[in-house]
Amino acid sequence: MVSTGFSTEGLPLFQNYIQNPIYQTIITNTIVLGLTVGIIGTGLGFLFAYVQVKVKAPFKRFMHLVALVPIIFAAFCPGKRRDSDVRAQRHDYQRCLWCSLLLGARPFL
């Protein structure tokens, strides 16, 4: 696959991706989203770590629990389909009770 991408057959495909405005928008949005999530996540992580180590605050235990919620939340979110189709393996927000409570949707049970 890599050798075909760098061959004479694959070069026009890469040129199409770079020159087509639709693909340019997709690539730009992906880079902007990645940078935004990285910067915000790093800032929040630094803030949580700084408060946990350096600040004498009464709510350290609460912040520790809040920081653990995204890690533990995924285990209690049984919204993945059991289909054999690989494309259907993404998260099913309408069937997930936790996501429906967070997003305000009605769960389909």
GIGI-V782781 format. One record per pair of residues at least 6 apart in sequence whose C-alpha atoms are under 6 Angstrom apart, sorted by the first residue. I is the first residue (numbers start at 1). J is the second residue. Records with the same first field share a line. If there is no record, write none. Layout:
I->J  J
This chain:
4->10
17->23
79->91  92  95  96
80->91  92
81->89
93->99
94->107  108
95->107  108
97->107
100->106  107
